[in-house]
Amino acid sequence: MDREAIQRRVFDLFGEMLEYPGPGLASAVRECQELVTPFSPEAGALLGDFRDFVESTPAVRIEEVFSGAFDLDAACYPYVGYHLFGESYKRSVLMLGLKERYRAFSFEIPGNELPDHLAVILRFLAVCRDDTESQEIMVEALVPTLGKMVGGEDEPSKPEDGPTLKAAGRRIIYHKVIQALHQVLLSPAVYGRLVTEQVEIAAG
C-alpha cells in the first residue's frame, strides 16, 4: 500500500478500536500495530500493550473495561465537540457541520452514534478522498481534541474505595489507544506533513 492508503487504513483500524468491542478487535490491533510501528515506534509500543490486554482478556471483560473507560472517565469521553466546546451551542454547530460533510461524501453514520464521536470521525477519514476535508478535520478538530484527552489522562475520575480504584486502573488501558492515535497524528509522516502544507498555503 502507498502512504495515503496506509493512512486511511490506520484511521479505519483506530475507528474499530474505539467502537464497542467486536470479534475483530484483536486482528484490528495487530494490523494497526504492524502498520504504525515503522513511522511511529511510540504508537506501536502503546498498541503492543493494548494488544497484550486484548489477547489475554475475555471478551466480556474487554466490554466492561471499554464501557468503564468511555462512560466513567471524563478524560476518555469519546466526543470531539465535548472536548472542544463542552455542552454548548458551538458543539451543536460542529455536529451539524460534520453531518453536512458526511452527507456530501455519502458517508452514513453507523448505528445511532453522534457525528462527533471519535470512531465516527475516524471512519469518515478512512473513506474520505478529499485531502482538504481530511486535513481540516485533523488539524482543527482531531489533533486538539486528542491533545486534551492525553493531557487529562493523569486525572481520571477519582474513586472513593479500593475496588473502584482498581477498576479505574483497568480503564487506563484504553488511554493507550488514545495516546497511540495522538502519536500517529503527530508523526512527521502524517501531521507533520499537514502542518507544512498548511504553512505553504498560508504563505500563498
Backbone bond lengths (Angstrom), bond angles and torsions (degrees), N, CA, C in turn:
res aa  C-N    CA-C-N  psi(-1)  N-CA   C-N-CA  omega(-1)  CA-C   N-CA-C  phi
1 M - - - 1.467 - - 1.524 110.69 -
2 D 1.345 116.03 145.54 1.458 119.27 175.24 1.525 109.67 -79.80
3 R 1.329 116.35 175.88 1.464 120.69 -174.33 1.518 112.69 -59.75
4 E 1.339 117.21 -43.58 1.455 120.24 -178.89 1.526 111.57 -64.66
5 A 1.326 116.17 -40.50 1.470 120.01 179.10 1.525 110.73 -65.88
6 I 1.336 116.44 -39.56 1.466 120.09 177.71 1.524 110.08 -63.30
7 Q 1.329 116.35 -43.94 1.458 120.06 -178.97 1.523 110.95 -60.90
8 R 1.338 117.10 -45.25 1.467 119.77 179.37 1.525 110.97 -64.10
9 R 1.331 116.81 -40.09 1.458 119.89 179.22 1.525 111.37 -64.83
10 V 1.322 116.68 -39.48 1.467 120.71 178.41 1.530 110.47 -63.15
11 F 1.327 117.11 -41.43 1.462 119.57 177.02 1.529 110.65 -61.05
12 D 1.321 116.52 -42.20 1.457 120.56 179.93 1.529 111.01 -62.45
13 L 1.323 116.77 -41.95 1.465 121.08 -179.17 1.526 111.62 -68.24
14 F 1.328 116.82 -40.49 1.465 119.00 175.76 1.529 110.02 -64.32
15 G 1.339 116.25 -37.18 1.457 119.23 176.02 1.514 111.53 -58.26
16 E 1.335 116.55 -41.69 1.459 120.18 178.80 1.521 111.25 -66.35
17 M 1.328 117.24 -38.88 1.460 120.24 -179.75 1.521 112.51 -67.68
18 L 1.333 116.99 -26.09 1.459 120.69 -177.21 1.521 112.71 -99.38
19 E 1.338 116.90 6.61 1.453 121.96 170.35 1.532 108.88 -93.68
20 Y 1.324 115.66 170.32 1.463 119.24 176.09 1.522 108.84 -56.35
21 P 1.326 118.52 132.19 1.472 121.39 -172.10 1.525 113.65 -55.95
22 G 1.328 115.29 132.34 1.454 121.66 177.63 1.511 110.47 -123.95
23 P 1.323 117.66 -178.83 1.475 121.21 -176.70 1.525 114.25 -65.19
24 G 1.332 117.54 -19.76 1.461 119.80 -178.73 1.515 114.31 -92.14
25 L 1.342 118.03 7.61 1.463 121.06 -174.41 1.525 112.69 -60.36
26 A 1.319 117.50 -48.02 1.467 120.33 -176.32 1.525 111.75 -60.76
27 S 1.325 117.03 -43.62 1.465 119.63 -179.73 1.523 111.01 -68.89
28 A 1.337 116.93 -33.63 1.465 120.44 177.48 1.523 111.01 -64.37
29 V 1.344 116.87 -42.81 1.465 120.74 179.40 1.526 110.15 -64.05
30 R 1.317 117.10 -44.74 1.467 120.46 -179.72 1.524 111.17 -60.23
31 E 1.326 116.03 -48.14 1.467 119.39 -178.59 1.520 111.54 -64.21
32 C 1.322 116.27 -42.66 1.463 119.90 -179.20 1.527 110.80 -63.47
33 Q 1.326 116.48 -42.80 1.466 120.01 178.22 1.526 110.81 -59.62
34 E 1.313 116.83 -43.15 1.461 120.65 179.90 1.531 111.85 -63.98
35 L 1.329 117.12 -37.23 1.459 120.68 -177.38 1.525 112.62 -75.54
36 V 1.341 118.13 -37.62 1.465 119.65 -172.85 1.526 113.65 -88.42
37 T 1.325 117.75 -25.15 1.466 120.07 -174.66 1.523 113.67 -57.12
38 P 1.346 120.68 -40.49 1.469 119.65 -178.77 1.532 114.32 -60.80
39 F 1.361 117.84 -33.09 1.461 118.58 -178.97 1.524 113.27 -108.46
40 S 1.335 118.07 -7.73 1.457 121.26 175.54 1.523 109.42 -148.78
41 P 1.347 117.03 81.01 1.475 119.83 -179.32 1.521 112.82 -57.09
42 E 1.347 117.24 -32.87 1.456 120.00 179.68 1.527 110.65 -63.09
43 A 1.335 115.86 -44.41 1.463 119.96 178.06 1.526 110.20 -64.83
44 G 1.319 116.54 -39.37 1.456 120.22 178.56 1.520 112.08 -60.65
45 A 1.326 117.01 -40.54 1.464 121.15 179.38 1.529 110.96 -66.13
46 L 1.329 116.72 -41.70 1.465 120.53 178.42 1.527 110.91 -63.36
47 L 1.318 115.72 -41.89 1.468 119.35 178.09 1.525 111.10 -68.44
48 G 1.331 116.66 -28.64 1.460 119.86 175.33 1.519 111.22 -62.66
49 D 1.329 116.47 -41.23 1.469 120.11 176.80 1.524 110.62 -63.74
50 F 1.331 115.79 -42.84 1.461 119.71 -179.99 1.536 110.34 -66.62
51 R 1.318 116.05 -38.15 1.463 120.42 177.80 1.526 111.02 -61.50
52 D 1.332 117.40 -43.02 1.469 121.09 177.86 1.521 110.44 -58.45
53 F 1.339 115.41 -42.61 1.460 120.06 179.26 1.527 111.28 -63.01
54 V 1.330 116.32 -47.90 1.461 121.00 -177.06 1.526 111.28 -63.24
55 E 1.333 116.13 -43.43 1.465 119.87 -175.62 1.528 113.38 -75.08
56 S 1.326 116.92 -14.41 1.467 119.37 -177.40 1.529 112.94 -113.70
57 T 1.332 116.37 7.26 1.464 120.22 -174.35 1.525 110.73 -122.30
58 P 1.328 118.49 133.91 1.467 121.11 177.01 1.532 111.13 -59.07
59 A 1.325 115.56 148.36 1.463 121.26 -176.73 1.528 112.34 -55.85
60 V 1.330 116.76 -40.98 1.462 119.21 -177.47 1.523 110.66 -64.92
61 R 1.327 118.00 -34.80 1.460 121.11 177.90 1.529 111.13 -70.75
62 I 1.327 116.98 -39.17 1.466 120.34 176.90 1.523 109.91 -59.42
63 E 1.327 116.70 -42.15 1.461 120.99 178.65 1.527 110.85 -61.89
64 E 1.318 116.48 -41.25 1.468 120.52 179.39 1.527 110.86 -64.96
65 V 1.326 116.32 -43.56 1.467 120.47 -179.64 1.521 110.20 -65.91
66 F 1.327 116.76 -41.02 1.474 121.06 177.63 1.526 110.27 -58.53
67 S 1.323 116.90 -49.82 1.458 120.78 -178.98 1.525 111.27 -62.71
68 G 1.325 116.11 -40.32 1.456 119.35 178.56 1.509 112.11 -63.68
69 A 1.327 116.44 -40.68 1.465 120.73 -178.30 1.524 111.35 -66.33
70 F 1.326 117.01 -50.47 1.463 119.73 -170.98 1.522 114.07 -89.79
71 D 1.327 117.45 -13.98 1.462 119.83 177.75 1.521 112.75 -99.72
72 L 1.344 116.95 -29.83 1.458 120.43 -171.61 1.525 114.46 -110.34
73 D 1.318 117.59 -15.85 1.458 121.01 -175.60 1.524 109.23 -107.62
74 A 1.325 116.15 111.63 1.465 120.61 -177.00 1.529 112.11 -59.16
75 A 1.326 117.41 -33.87 1.465 120.26 -179.40 1.515 111.77 -66.22
76 C 1.329 117.08 -24.00 1.460 122.30 -176.81 1.530 112.13 -102.88
77 Y 1.321 118.39 4.43 1.464 120.35 -179.12 1.524 108.62 -55.79
78 P 1.340 119.06 121.70 1.463 120.92 -164.55 1.529 116.44 -88.04
79 Y 1.339 117.67 26.15 1.454 119.66 -177.32 1.532 110.77 -113.18
80 V 1.315 114.99 118.40 1.463 121.34 -175.30 1.525 111.45 -59.31
81 G 1.329 116.83 -46.12 1.461 120.17 -177.97 1.512 113.05 -61.32
82 Y 1.317 117.03 -34.84 1.463 120.68 178.58 1.525 110.78 -62.80
83 H 1.337 116.60 -45.06 1.467 120.09 -178.46 1.524 111.88 -69.79
84 L 1.324 117.01 -32.13 1.460 119.83 -178.60 1.529 112.60 -82.09
85 F 1.334 116.42 -38.34 1.464 119.31 -170.13 1.523 114.91 -130.49
86 G 1.339 118.47 -5.37 1.452 119.53 -173.22 1.525 109.72 69.35
87 E 1.332 115.50 -166.84 1.470 119.72 178.08 1.522 108.22 -84.36
88 S 1.325 116.24 81.09 1.453 120.60 -175.06 1.526 110.83 -135.62
89 Y 1.329 114.73 175.33 1.455 121.19 178.10 1.523 110.64 -61.03
90 K 1.338 116.92 -34.74 1.458 119.89 -179.69 1.526 111.54 -62.61
91 R 1.327 116.32 -35.08 1.463 117.91 177.24 1.531 110.22 -65.70
92 S 1.318 117.07 -39.54 1.461 120.88 178.04 1.520 110.88 -61.57
93 V 1.324 115.99 -40.90 1.464 120.41 178.08 1.525 110.34 -63.64
94 L 1.341 116.29 -42.67 1.455 120.34 178.43 1.530 110.89 -60.08
95 M 1.328 117.16 -46.02 1.458 120.21 -178.33 1.532 111.18 -64.15
96 L 1.325 116.13 -38.80 1.462 119.46 177.23 1.528 110.66 -63.64
97 G 1.333 115.84 -42.80 1.463 119.92 178.51 1.522 112.32 -62.86
98 L 1.329 115.99 -40.18 1.466 119.49 178.25 1.524 110.89 -64.62
99 K 1.333 116.53 -41.99 1.462 119.88 178.59 1.526 110.71 -59.17
100 E 1.328 116.25 -41.22 1.461 120.03 -179.89 1.528 111.04 -65.87
101 R 1.312 116.80 -39.21 1.466 120.10 177.30 1.519 110.79 -64.86
102 Y 1.318 115.86 -45.35 1.455 119.39 179.57 1.531 110.71 -59.49
103 R 1.322 115.50 -44.17 1.456 120.15 -178.62 1.527 110.68 -62.87
104 A 1.321 116.60 -39.18 1.466 120.74 -178.99 1.519 112.00 -63.23
105 F 1.328 116.26 -27.84 1.465 120.78 -179.46 1.532 112.17 -106.25
106 S 1.347 115.80 15.31 1.471 122.08 178.05 1.527 111.97 55.47
107 F 1.315 115.37 36.76 1.460 120.94 177.72 1.513 108.73 -97.58
108 E 1.314 116.76 126.00 1.455 121.77 -179.70 1.531 110.30 -99.87
109 I 1.324 116.14 130.98 1.460 121.09 177.58 1.524 108.72 -69.11
110 P 1.345 117.15 125.13 1.467 119.04 -178.79 1.524 112.14 -68.00
111 G 1.333 115.29 138.47 1.447 120.02 177.01 1.519 112.74 61.68
112 N 1.316 115.64 -144.06 1.470 121.47 179.22 1.522 111.33 -108.79
113 E 1.318 116.30 26.05 1.460 120.49 -174.57 1.530 110.86 -72.95
114 L 1.324 115.82 155.09 1.454 121.26 176.69 1.529 110.00 -77.03
115 P 1.327 117.39 151.29 1.468 120.17 -174.73 1.521 114.87 -67.40
116 D 1.349 117.99 -18.81 1.462 118.89 -178.50 1.525 112.80 -97.28
117 H 1.340 116.81 11.68 1.467 119.71 175.37 1.533 108.67 -66.73
118 L 1.320 116.61 138.01 1.463 121.27 -178.72 1.520 112.30 -52.55
119 A 1.317 117.15 -45.88 1.462 120.45 -177.08 1.521 111.34 -63.80
120 V 1.329 116.96 -37.85 1.465 120.63 179.07 1.527 110.23 -64.95
121 I 1.325 116.69 -45.88 1.458 120.64 180.00 1.526 110.62 -62.36
122 L 1.314 116.81 -41.60 1.465 120.57 179.33 1.522 111.24 -65.66
123 R 1.314 117.80 -39.58 1.462 121.24 177.34 1.529 110.01 -63.71
124 F 1.333 116.72 -37.44 1.461 120.06 177.19 1.524 111.10 -65.49
125 L 1.334 116.65 -46.11 1.462 120.26 179.03 1.529 111.51 -60.95
126 A 1.320 116.40 -27.66 1.463 120.45 -179.39 1.527 112.17 -70.06
127 V 1.323 117.11 -24.24 1.469 119.88 -177.53 1.528 113.05 -112.37
128 C 1.323 117.25 -13.26 1.459 120.78 -178.31 1.528 110.79 -72.70
129 R 1.315 116.42 124.25 1.469 120.96 179.85 1.532 111.84 -101.00
130 D 1.309 117.10 5.41 1.462 121.90 179.22 1.527 108.38 -95.47
131 D 1.323 117.16 106.86 1.465 121.03 -176.50 1.522 112.40 -61.01
132 T 1.336 116.84 -36.02 1.462 119.83 -179.20 1.521 110.99 -63.09
133 E 1.330 116.01 -45.13 1.460 120.35 178.23 1.525 111.13 -62.55
134 S 1.323 116.33 -47.08 1.463 120.87 -178.45 1.515 111.59 -61.56
135 Q 1.327 116.53 -44.75 1.461 120.67 -178.35 1.522 111.17 -63.64
136 E 1.327 116.19 -41.94 1.464 119.43 -178.61 1.527 110.81 -62.92
137 I 1.326 116.37 -43.04 1.463 119.63 179.73 1.526 110.88 -65.46
138 M 1.329 116.82 -42.85 1.466 119.75 -179.65 1.515 112.21 -66.03
139 V 1.338 116.44 -47.42 1.469 120.82 -174.06 1.525 111.76 -72.41
140 E 1.347 117.55 -41.43 1.458 120.46 -172.45 1.528 114.07 -92.76
141 A 1.321 116.92 -21.12 1.465 118.54 -175.26 1.519 113.52 -123.72
142 L 1.323 116.69 -54.34 1.465 119.52 -169.76 1.523 112.29 -69.31
143 V 1.327 117.41 -51.03 1.467 120.05 -176.66 1.534 112.16 -63.60
144 P 1.336 119.81 -47.43 1.471 117.78 177.96 1.526 113.63 -63.45
145 T 1.324 116.94 -34.75 1.463 119.32 177.59 1.519 111.30 -65.11
146 L 1.318 116.28 -47.47 1.465 119.82 179.34 1.527 111.00 -63.20
147 G 1.324 116.65 -34.38 1.455 119.86 176.18 1.517 111.32 -60.82
148 K 1.344 116.53 -41.65 1.459 120.46 177.27 1.524 111.21 -66.38
149 M 1.323 116.37 -41.20 1.454 120.28 -178.79 1.522 111.23 -65.89
150 V 1.311 116.57 -43.65 1.465 120.45 178.64 1.523 110.29 -66.90
151 G 1.322 116.79 -39.46 1.460 120.59 179.64 1.511 112.34 -64.82
152 G 1.347 117.40 -26.77 1.459 120.77 -178.34 1.507 113.92 -95.59
153 E 1.329 116.52 3.18 1.464 118.11 -172.90 1.516 114.06 -69.03
154 D 1.335 116.93 -20.41 1.456 119.23 179.44 1.520 112.24 -84.34
155 E 1.352 116.65 0.42 1.443 120.41 -179.34 1.520 110.61 -127.27
156 P 1.337 117.09 64.03 1.458 119.24 176.70 1.514 110.61 -68.92
157 S 1.326 114.98 171.19 1.454 118.31 178.11 1.526 109.61 -52.61
158 K 1.331 115.86 139.09 1.464 120.75 -173.43 1.523 110.43 -91.42
159 P 1.328 118.24 102.71 1.457 121.34 -178.09 1.518 111.41 -75.02
160 E 1.326 115.03 159.26 1.453 121.06 -177.59 1.527 112.58 -95.03
161 D 1.331 117.16 -30.09 1.457 118.26 -172.61 1.517 111.38 -125.05
162 G 1.339 114.97 169.65 1.453 121.28 -176.45 1.508 115.23 -58.39
163 P 1.356 120.13 -52.88 1.452 120.96 -178.75 1.518 113.05 -58.88
164 T 1.345 116.33 -39.26 1.461 119.16 179.32 1.512 110.55 -68.21
165 L 1.315 117.41 -37.50 1.465 121.69 176.66 1.524 110.13 -61.17
166 K 1.318 116.28 -41.97 1.460 120.34 178.72 1.524 110.52 -62.99
167 A 1.329 116.84 -40.60 1.454 121.01 178.53 1.516 110.57 -63.73
168 A 1.348 116.68 -39.49 1.462 119.85 178.73 1.518 110.60 -61.98
169 G 1.340 116.57 -37.50 1.455 119.86 177.86 1.515 112.19 -61.92
170 R 1.336 116.48 -38.37 1.462 119.95 178.92 1.525 110.71 -67.38
171 R 1.337 116.18 -34.43 1.464 118.94 -178.02 1.516 112.39 -64.89
172 I 1.331 116.67 -25.19 1.454 120.16 -175.37 1.526 111.86 -62.25
173 I 1.330 118.63 -20.50 1.455 120.44 179.86 1.525 110.97 -57.41
174 Y 1.313 117.80 -33.31 1.469 119.67 179.03 1.525 111.75 -74.21
175 H 1.327 116.97 -19.55 1.464 118.94 173.20 1.526 110.21 -61.75
176 K 1.323 115.99 -30.98 1.462 119.48 -178.90 1.520 111.45 -65.12
177 V 1.317 117.91 -32.18 1.456 120.96 176.17 1.530 109.86 -67.14
178 I 1.339 115.93 -42.98 1.466 120.63 177.67 1.528 110.05 -62.09
179 Q 1.328 116.40 -45.44 1.463 120.57 178.51 1.523 111.06 -60.04
180 A 1.325 115.94 -43.42 1.465 120.20 -178.38 1.522 110.53 -62.72
181 L 1.326 117.59 -44.31 1.462 121.03 178.01 1.519 110.75 -61.27
182 H 1.327 116.31 -41.92 1.465 121.04 178.15 1.526 110.40 -60.93
183 Q 1.316 116.90 -44.32 1.470 121.19 178.94 1.526 111.38 -62.58
184 V 1.320 116.67 -39.95 1.463 120.42 179.39 1.526 110.37 -62.63
185 L 1.331 116.85 -45.46 1.458 119.64 -178.48 1.526 112.31 -68.12
186 L 1.326 116.98 -28.71 1.461 120.20 179.41 1.529 112.95 -86.34
187 S 1.320 116.93 -6.39 1.465 119.75 -178.73 1.530 109.74 -68.77
188 P 1.333 118.39 147.99 1.468 121.08 179.02 1.521 113.18 -55.03
189 A 1.317 117.65 -29.23 1.463 121.12 -177.59 1.524 112.43 -70.42
190 V 1.345 117.11 -19.58 1.464 119.88 -177.33 1.521 110.23 -120.84
191 Y 1.338 116.68 -79.90 1.454 119.60 -172.43 1.522 112.05 -70.72
192 G 1.327 117.36 -36.79 1.461 119.76 178.31 1.519 111.77 -56.43
193 R 1.332 116.53 -40.21 1.460 121.15 177.68 1.519 110.48 -66.51
194 L 1.343 116.90 -39.45 1.452 120.27 -179.53 1.526 111.56 -64.35
195 V 1.340 116.28 -41.71 1.461 119.87 178.89 1.520 110.34 -61.77
196 T 1.331 116.76 -44.55 1.464 120.94 178.80 1.521 110.72 -58.29
197 E 1.324 116.89 -44.20 1.442 121.05 -179.19 1.539 111.36 -65.31
198 Q 1.340 116.58 -39.68 1.457 120.19 178.97 1.531 111.00 -63.82
199 V 1.335 116.36 -40.46 1.471 120.73 178.38 1.520 109.92 -64.02
200 E 1.321 117.57 -43.09 1.455 121.05 -179.99 1.520 111.70 -63.52
201 I 1.337 116.31 -39.66 1.464 120.41 178.77 1.523 109.97 -65.22
202 A 1.348 116.47 -43.31 1.475 120.32 -179.50 1.534 111.50 -63.76
203 A 1.344 115.64 -33.10 1.466 120.20 -178.51 1.532 111.30 -76.58
204 G 1.323 116.05 -13.25 1.464 119.92 179.25 1.499 113.12 82.49
